[in-house]
Amino acid sequence: MFDALQENLSGALRSLRGRGKLTEANMREGLEDVRAALLEADVSFSVVRDFMERVTEQAVGEKVLKSLDPSQQLVGIVNQELIELMGPVDHDLHLRSDVTTFMLCGLQGSGKTTSCAKLAQRILELGKKPMLCAADLQRPAAIDQLHILGEQIGVPVFSQREMTDPVAVCQAAQSEAKREGVDVLILDTAGRLAIDEELMAELSAIDRKAQPDQVYLVVDGMTGQDAVKSAKGFNDALELDGCIMTKLDGDARGGAALSVKHVTGVPIKFIGTGEHIDGLEEFHPDRLAGRILGMGDVLSLVEQAQKKFDQEEMERQEERLRKGEFTLDDFRKQLSQVTRLGPMGKVMGMLGMDGGMADMMEGADVEQDMKRLFGIIDSMTPEERRNPIKVIDPERRRRIAAGAGVGAGEVNDLVKQFDSMAGMMKQMAGKGMRERMKMAKEMQAQAMANPGGKLAKTKQGTGKRLTNKERQKLKKQREKEARRKKRASRGGPQ
């Protein structure tokens, strides 16, 4: 999500660092790069123009240019203006004491029906009783899809296939919800490939007759400025209360998320990430601004961890750490917990590890490396997993490597990495989730740079990308080192 925007913005801001003193000309040159990065991300031209006016006015002021670190001041200005651009957001659903009705609308393919189920799941987590209503009579498959999703999460779905009037369906659903003691009714309305008069007339009739408490527009974050235009069209007809932006876990350039609030005045309430029913997150402008600027989003990661981690297993691990016990079995279980948060690239991005870490890990298959690490641990005996430092000798190392299908050197590197991490993990005992995430960020060069079992080695140099010639040279050095370790593990001459 927003990878290109983050890379371009970070590059623009990095260009201002390392200079002894920034002049107004230097600052304006850097700001032009920021402007180009936003336009390339498909941010609305009017939004970019207004945004850059506010940033420039503050950035070229004497207070910033004469500060000890003008580039860092600029990062702070851009961060604050990004937050202002996308916020504020009211996350309260404003549930009533009787039936609260939500109406979801949007174009076909935006993820509207799936978002209805995700919202229902969120209502369930609040301890309320939701019901879904299939009011999309234009697409018969939408009714079937909603019934399937409702069955998955255990939420009743109201539908009347013989009816042809969506307004009547919505009103019948409201009556049914009252009889069944439902707290929240979610209306899945019809969509079109594009906004037309017939669609708007139908939605306006539902809005007028059913009188929903909240009207949310579901927009596809992949469509860029088209999403902003559709949001404006829907808002003119319905007076939206918020937007749900979907597909932001893909290669969305980010322009829609940055533009929709400024153009329409309607805030993004939720963002959809992935096809899983629990993939609906509250939209926090400050956290997204931090991700875009490469500063991470530890708070969202902590919230996900609290939801997805096995809390009983975490308590058992905590008790073992307090006693000073930490084995490779514990190490494997903790890594398995981390994989529940999603792809490692996403986790690292939320920890603020994208910049230099991305270069360090260029070409690495982190998920595959994790599987190799698990394979090595699974090839060990219980005794070897309990005390690898003392027990694993060269003969055992060769047996483990053969069982895991890796080189003996990788087994040796895993043991060394575990030895260095064991002390750190024991230091985490008794700390809260947020403190642990911050410690994880601090030890990124050791624990996250290479989850494949190889002890992380800090990359030396200027931080610039290597040339092909330099890469080939490093590759030969690694191969030479691997051969040396292989000979050492066999007890041969060095």
C-alpha positions as a printed Julia matrix, in Angstrom:
494×3 Matrix{Float64}:
   0.0     0.0     0.0
   1.37    3.4    -1.09
   4.8     1.89   -1.8
   5.52    4.15   -4.78
   4.28    7.27   -2.96
   6.34    6.44    0.11
   9.48    5.8    -1.95
   9.11    9.01   -3.97
   8.26   11.18   -0.96
  11.1     9.71    1.08
  13.48   10.32   -1.82
  12.35   13.94   -2.1
  12.85   14.55    1.62
  16.18   12.68    1.68
  17.51   14.99   -1.01
  17.37   17.84    1.51
  19.3    15.98    4.19
  23.03   16.05    4.6
  23.4    19.66    3.45
  25.17   22.01    5.8
  22.61   24.74    5.29
  19.38   24.96    3.36
  18.59   28.02    1.29
  15.15   28.99    0.08
  16.15   27.79   -3.41
  17.17   24.36   -2.02
  13.92   24.07   -0.11
  11.78   24.99   -3.11
  13.66   22.43   -5.22
  12.92   19.72   -2.65
   9.27   20.81   -2.42
   8.96   20.47   -6.19
   9.98   16.81   -5.79
   7.3    16.42   -3.11
   4.73   17.89   -5.52
   5.82   15.51   -8.28
   5.55   12.53   -5.91
   1.96   13.46   -5.02
   0.9    13.95   -8.64
   2.49   10.64   -9.63
   0.43    8.97   -6.88
  -2.71   10.21   -8.67
  -3.6    12.77   -6.02
  -6.11   15.3    -7.36
  -4.42   18.35   -8.94
  -6.49   20.79   -6.88
  -5.58   18.89   -3.7
  -1.86   18.95   -4.56
  -2.02   22.68   -5.33
  -3.68   23.58   -2.03
  -1.5    21.15   -0.06
   1.75   22.52   -1.54
   0.69   26.11   -0.9
   0.27   25.38    2.81
   3.51   23.37    3.06
   5.57   25.92    1.1
   4.3    28.83    3.18
   5.61   27.13    6.33
   8.73   25.5     4.87
  10.39   28.58    3.37
   9.85   30.64    6.49
  12.87   31.97    8.34
  12.04   29.86   11.4
  12.45   26.6     9.45
  15.42   27.55    7.28
  17.44   28.72   10.31
  16.57   25.72   12.51
  19.21   23.14   13.44
  17.66   20.5    11.16
  15.51   22.13    8.45
  14.88   18.83    6.61
  13.46   17.25    9.76
  11.28   20.3    10.27
   9.97   19.81    6.73
   9.11   16.17    7.46
   7.1    17.39   10.46
   5.29   19.98    8.34
   4.44   17.46    5.59
   3.29   14.94    8.2
   0.96   17.45    9.88
  -0.48   18.66    6.57
  -1.13   15.07    5.46
  -3.07   14.52    8.68
  -5.07   17.71    8.1
  -5.7    16.66    4.49
  -7.31   13.33    5.47
  -8.9    14.15    8.81
 -10.43   14.55   11.25
 -12.4    11.27   11.38
 -15.22   10.37   13.76
 -14.94    6.61   14.41
 -18.12    6.42   16.49
 -20.88    4.42   14.77
 -23.53    6.37   16.71
 -25.63    3.3    17.48
 -29.15    3.98   18.76
 -31.05    2.2    21.49
 -33.4     0.61   18.93
 -32.54   -0.54   15.37
 -29.74    1.46   13.73
 -29.79    1.29    9.93
 -26.63    1.58    7.81
 -26.93    2.0     4.05
 -23.93    1.02    1.92
 -23.76    2.16   -1.69
 -21.12    2.19   -4.41
 -20.27    1.19   -7.97
 -20.08   -2.44   -9.07
 -16.75   -4.09   -8.28
 -15.9    -1.73   -5.43
 -16.26   -4.49   -2.81
 -19.6    -3.24   -1.45
 -21.17   -6.61   -0.6
 -18.0    -7.88    1.08
 -17.74   -4.6     3.02
 -21.3    -5.13    4.31
 -20.2    -8.46    5.81
 -17.01   -6.93    7.21
 -19.03   -4.17    8.87
 -21.41   -6.78   10.31
 -18.42   -8.65   11.72
 -17.22   -5.44   13.34
 -20.7    -4.91   14.87
 -20.55   -8.47   16.24
 -17.22   -7.7    17.92
 -18.92   -4.77   19.69
 -21.35   -7.24   21.27
 -24.3    -6.11   19.13
 -26.68   -8.15   16.97
 -26.49   -7.22   13.25
 -28.62   -8.24   10.27
 -27.79   -7.94    6.56
 -30.35   -6.96    3.92
 -29.9    -7.96    0.26
 -31.32   -4.89   -1.5
 -29.23   -5.27   -4.67
 -31.91   -6.62   -7.01
 -29.97   -5.75  -10.17
 -27.41   -8.51   -9.66
 -28.93  -11.85   -8.52
 -25.49  -13.17   -7.57
 -25.21  -10.38   -4.98
 -28.07  -11.95   -2.98
 -26.35  -15.36   -3.03
 -23.0   -13.78   -2.13
 -24.49  -11.96    0.86
 -26.16  -15.17    2.13
 -22.83  -17.02    1.88
 -20.97  -14.25    3.74
 -23.7   -14.04    6.38
 -23.49  -17.78    6.95
 -19.7   -17.54    7.38
 -19.96  -15.03   10.22
 -23.25  -16.26   11.7
 -25.3   -13.17   10.81
 -28.9   -13.45    9.48
 -29.57  -12.18    5.95
 -32.95  -10.79    4.91
 -33.88  -11.17    1.23
 -37.06  -11.29   -0.86
 -36.19  -12.7    -4.28
 -39.75  -12.34   -5.58
 -39.78   -8.57   -4.89
 -38.73   -6.09   -7.59
 -38.79   -2.87   -5.54
 -35.62   -2.36   -3.46
 -37.38    0.29   -1.33
 -40.0    -2.28   -0.28
 -37.26   -4.81    0.5
 -35.46   -2.33    2.77
 -38.65   -1.39    4.6
 -39.59   -5.06    5.07
 -36.08   -5.7     6.42
 -36.5    -2.88    8.96
 -39.77   -4.41   10.17
 -38.11   -7.85   10.43
 -35.17   -6.38   12.35
 -37.5    -4.87   14.95
 -39.35   -8.17   15.39
 -36.08  -10.11   15.8
 -34.54   -7.67   18.28
 -31.69   -6.74   15.9
 -29.44   -3.85   16.94
 -27.99   -2.92   13.52
 -29.43   -3.42   10.02
 -27.01   -3.1     7.09
 -28.51   -2.46    3.63
 -26.53   -3.77    0.63
 -27.83   -1.61   -2.21
 -27.44   -1.91   -5.99
 -24.46   -0.63   -7.94
 -23.65    0.21  -11.54
 -20.54    0.26  -13.68
 -20.87    4.05  -13.64
 -23.08    6.66  -12.01
 -26.38    7.12  -13.86
 -29.76    8.76  -13.19
 -31.55    5.44  -12.64
 -29.1     4.37   -9.91
 -29.24    7.71   -8.14
 -33.04    7.76   -8.29
 -33.18    4.28   -6.7
 -30.7     5.15   -3.95
 -32.4     8.48   -3.25
 -35.73    6.66   -2.87
 -34.21    4.22   -0.35
 -32.61    7.11    1.51
 -35.91    9.01    1.6
 -38.23    6.11    2.51
 -36.0     3.9     4.73
 -34.27    6.93    6.33
 -30.98    5.17    7.25
 -29.03    6.58   10.21
 -25.69    6.4     8.38
 -24.93    6.28    4.64
 -21.48    4.96    3.68
 -19.99    4.95    0.2
 -17.72    2.03   -0.67
 -14.98    3.18   -3.08
 -12.27    1.18   -4.81
  -8.89    2.62   -3.83
  -7.36    1.16   -7.02
  -9.39    3.48   -9.28
  -7.56    6.67   -8.24
  -9.3     9.87   -9.29
 -12.36    7.94  -10.56
 -12.99    7.03   -6.92
 -12.93   10.71   -5.97
 -15.32   11.63   -8.8
 -17.77    8.88   -7.84
 -17.59    9.96   -4.17
 -18.49   13.51   -5.18
 -21.39   12.29   -7.34
 -22.82   10.07   -4.6
 -22.4    12.76   -1.96
 -24.27   15.33   -4.05
 -27.23   12.93   -4.23
 -27.2    11.3    -0.79
 -25.22   13.42    1.69
 -22.8    10.71    2.75
 -21.67   10.21    6.35
 -18.4     8.5     5.44
 -16.46    6.36    3.0
 -15.13    2.83    3.17
 -12.08    2.59    0.93
 -11.27   -0.93   -0.27
  -8.32   -2.72   -1.87
  -5.69   -0.59   -0.15
  -3.62   -3.73    0.44
  -2.9    -3.94   -3.3
  -0.77   -1.69   -5.49
  -3.04    1.34   -4.96
  -1.07    4.51   -5.59
  -2.79    6.29   -2.72
  -4.21    9.28   -4.56
  -7.82    8.49   -3.73
  -7.18    8.2     0.01
  -5.4    11.55    0.03
  -7.97   13.32   -2.15
 -11.46   12.16   -1.19
 -11.87   14.16    2.05
 -10.56   17.41    0.52
 -12.7    17.16   -2.63
 -15.96   15.92   -1.1
 -15.74   16.91    2.56
 -16.62   13.28    3.42
 -14.07   11.5     5.66
 -12.86    7.94    5.14
 -14.24    5.97    8.12
 -12.82    2.52    7.36
 -10.31    0.92    5.02
 -10.63   -2.59    3.63
  -7.48   -4.69    3.52
  -7.77   -8.16    2.03
 -10.62  -10.58    1.41
 -10.82  -11.87    4.98
 -13.97  -10.9     6.87
 -11.92   -9.24    9.62
 -10.05   -7.09    7.08
 -11.81   -3.81    7.95
  -9.77   -1.28    9.91
 -10.6     2.13   11.34
  -9.02    4.86    9.25
  -6.53    6.94   11.22
  -5.05    9.85    9.2
  -2.1    10.26   11.58
  -1.14    6.6    11.31
  -1.45    6.56    7.52
   0.65    9.73    7.27
   3.3     7.97    9.37
   3.29    4.98    7.0
   3.55    7.2     3.92
   6.55    9.02    5.4
   8.19    5.73    6.43
   7.73    6.34   10.16
   5.69    3.16   10.66
   2.38    2.5    12.39
   3.12    0.65   15.62
  -0.3     1.43   17.14
  -2.22   -0.37   14.37
   0.2    -3.28   14.57
  -0.38   -3.56   18.32
  -4.16   -3.56   17.78
  -3.86   -6.33   15.17
  -1.58   -8.34   17.44
  -4.06   -8.14   20.31
  -6.81   -9.46   18.02
  -4.89  -12.15   16.13
  -2.37  -13.51   18.63
  -3.29  -16.56   20.7
  -3.6   -14.85   24.08
  -3.36  -18.07   26.1
  -0.18  -19.04   24.28
   1.19  -15.52   24.83
   0.54  -15.85   28.58
   2.36  -19.2    28.67
   5.3   -17.69   26.79
   5.31  -14.73   29.17
   5.49  -17.03   32.2
   8.39  -18.97   30.68
  10.3   -15.77   29.93
   9.81  -14.59   33.5
  11.45  -17.83   34.66
  14.36  -17.21   32.28
  13.32  -20.02   29.93
  13.49  -19.51   26.17
  14.01  -22.39   23.73
  13.88  -22.83   19.98
  10.36  -24.19   20.44
   9.4   -20.85   22.0
  11.21  -19.02   19.21
   9.24  -20.94   16.57
   5.9   -20.34   18.31
   6.56  -16.61   18.52
   7.47  -16.4    14.84
   4.31  -18.35   14.0
   2.33  -15.73   15.92
   3.98  -12.95   13.9
   2.94  -14.59   10.61
  -0.7   -14.11   11.64
  -0.25  -10.37   11.18
   0.17  -10.81    7.42
   3.11  -10.71    5.01
   6.43   -9.78    6.61
   6.78   -6.83    4.24
   3.57   -5.35    5.64
   4.68   -5.94    9.24
   8.05   -4.33    8.59
   6.37   -1.35    6.95
   4.18   -0.83   10.02
   7.3    -0.95   12.18
   8.84    1.79   10.01
  11.43   -0.51    8.44
  10.76    0.2     4.78
  13.6     2.54    3.78
  17.06    1.11    4.35
  15.66   -2.27    5.29
  13.98   -2.59    1.9
  17.34   -2.06    0.18
  19.04   -4.5     2.53
  16.44   -7.17    1.8
  16.19   -6.5    -1.93
  15.68   -9.8    -3.75
  15.08  -11.77   -0.53
  12.04  -14.04   -0.25
  11.2   -13.46    3.41
   8.23  -15.84    3.5
  10.29  -18.66    1.98
  13.19  -17.94    4.33
  10.77  -18.24    7.27
   9.69  -21.68    6.05
  13.35  -22.74    5.81
  13.9   -21.57    9.38
  10.89  -23.61   10.57
  12.25  -26.61    8.66
  15.57  -26.38   10.48
  13.91  -26.2    13.91
  11.53  -29.07   13.07
  14.51  -31.25   12.09
  15.94  -31.0    15.62
  15.29  -33.34   18.52
  13.51  -31.96   21.63
  16.85  -31.88   23.44
  18.5   -29.91   20.63
  15.66  -27.38   20.61
  15.9   -26.93   24.39
  19.63  -26.26   24.48
  21.04  -25.79   20.97
  24.21  -23.97   22.01
  25.56  -26.84   24.14
  24.05  -29.85   22.4
  24.46  -29.25   18.65
  27.92  -30.4    17.54
  29.21  -30.69   13.93
  27.77  -34.2    13.48
  24.31  -33.16   14.72
  24.53  -30.0    12.61
  25.06  -32.06    9.43
  22.12  -34.34   10.34
  19.79  -31.37   10.97
  20.87  -29.71    7.72
  20.18  -32.91    5.75
  16.74  -33.23    7.36
  15.85  -29.63    6.54
  17.38  -29.64    3.07
  19.73  -26.74    3.82
  23.45  -26.21    4.26
  25.13  -26.88    7.59
  26.18  -23.23    7.69
  22.52  -22.14    7.86
  21.99  -24.34   10.92
  25.03  -22.78   12.54
  23.77  -19.27   11.74
  20.36  -20.04   13.25
  21.96  -21.25   16.48
  24.06  -18.08   16.68
  21.03  -15.89   15.98
  19.0   -17.7    18.63
  21.8   -17.21   21.15
  21.81  -13.45   20.53
  18.0   -13.19   20.6
  17.44  -15.28   23.74
  18.76  -12.51   25.98
  16.69   -9.88   24.21
  13.52  -11.94   24.51
  14.07  -12.37   28.24
  14.4    -8.57   28.52
  10.92   -8.28   27.02
   9.34  -10.25   29.88
   6.78   -8.1    31.7
   6.67   -5.4    29.0
   3.46   -4.38   27.24
   2.73   -5.05   23.58
   3.65   -1.53   22.5
   7.0    -1.63   24.28
   7.74   -4.98   22.66
   6.95   -3.6    19.21
   9.31   -0.69   19.83
  12.03   -3.1    20.97
  11.41   -5.13   17.82
  11.96   -1.99   15.76
  15.2    -1.23   17.6
  16.56   -4.72   16.99
  15.41   -4.81   13.36
  18.96   -5.13   12.06
  19.35   -8.36   14.05
  15.96  -10.02   14.17
  14.22   -8.92   10.98
  16.89   -8.28    8.38
  17.09  -12.0     7.6
  14.43  -14.25    9.13
  15.84  -17.17    7.19
  18.18  -18.15    9.98
  21.19  -16.12    8.89
  22.46  -13.72   11.49
  21.78  -10.23   10.22
  24.85   -8.38    9.06
  24.59   -4.62    8.89
  25.17   -3.4     5.38
  28.13   -1.07    5.18
  28.53    1.78    2.75
  26.64    4.89    1.73
  23.19    3.31    1.61
  23.02    3.75   -2.19
  21.96    0.91   -4.46
  24.81   -1.34   -5.55
  25.92   -1.55   -9.16
  25.79   -4.89  -11.0
  29.57   -5.18  -10.67
  29.41   -4.6    -6.9
  26.59   -7.13   -6.55
  28.61   -9.77   -8.41
  31.59   -9.1    -6.16
  29.47   -9.46   -3.01
  27.92  -12.64   -4.39
  31.38  -14.19   -4.91
  32.38  -13.19   -1.38
  29.24  -14.84    0.05
  29.85  -18.01   -1.96
  33.44  -18.09   -0.75
  32.3   -17.66    2.87
  29.69  -20.4     2.41
  32.35  -22.83    1.12
  34.57  -21.98    4.07
  31.77  -22.68    6.55
  30.92  -25.92    4.77
  34.54  -27.13    5.08
  34.58  -26.07    8.73
  31.39  -28.0     9.5
  32.94  -31.15    7.99
  36.07  -30.72   10.05
  38.21  -30.15    6.96
  41.11  -27.7     6.46
  40.18  -24.01    6.57
